[in-house]
Structure formats: structure tokens, C-alpha cells
């Protein structure tokens, strides 16, 4: 089973789920961008496997200090987000669309409507 963290005003509560579509957003998480610091607003994590390797593709909604919204695509191995090409298969795109239903701001920033 995969787990994910649900953010609350007073901290983070971890729990497990059978869902393979994971989402985490740490309260007030910061992200560095080429345009300066930004806050992580919403994140969609797609757990993937290629052969024996496990990794995750991340789609993050960031907000710059002036309120500008930024969308970052990244992949993660061992819990560390990395830049680089992100490749999604058709089934990953289906899971992405389904996950956007719970992340309306990220869906809007991508110009997509949740299913």
C-alpha cells in the first residue's frame, strides 16, 4: 500500500491508502525557481515503475510572492525531486486527469477541467 500525507492547519497527518495516485503538500513548503522563491500550493504525485525501478512524476502548482502561478513538472527518486524530462504513458495521463479532480487550482492553471 502507498501512503500520503494530509495537511492540516496544525501539522501533517500521515495515513495509508490503496490509491496509487498520491498527493502531498507540506504546509508552507518553499520551492526554488529560476524566477525566485515560490510556495508549493498543490501537488499531484504519479507513482510509476519501469522494469525494476520505481519513481514518481510530480506536477506542482507554485505561487510566486506576487501571486503569479507557476506549474512545475519534475520526477522524484528516493524522495528527492529532480528536474529533467518527465515522460507519462497513456495510463499515467488518465491518472493525472483523475487526480486533477481533487486539485482544482492545479487543473485551472493547466487549462484542464477535472473529469
HELIX and SHEET records of a PDB file:
HELIX    1   1 UNK A   90  UNK A  100  1                                  11    
HELIX    2   2 UNK A  104  UNK A  109  1                                   6    
SHEET    1   A 2 UNK A   2  UNK A   8  0                                        
SHEET    2   A 2 UNK A  11  UNK A  17 -1                                        
SHEET    1   B 3 UNK A  21  UNK A  22  0                                        
SHEET    2   B 3 UNK A  36  UNK A  50 -1                                        
SHEET    3   B 3 UNK A  30  UNK A  33 -1                                        
SHEET    1   C 5 UNK A  21  UNK A  22  0                                        
SHEET    2   C 5 UNK A  36  UNK A  50 -1                                        
SHEET    3   C 5 UNK A  53  UNK A  64 -1                                        
SHEET    4   C 5 UNK A  69  UNK A  77 -1                                        
SHEET    5   C 5 UNK A  80  UNK A  82 -1                                        
END                                                                             
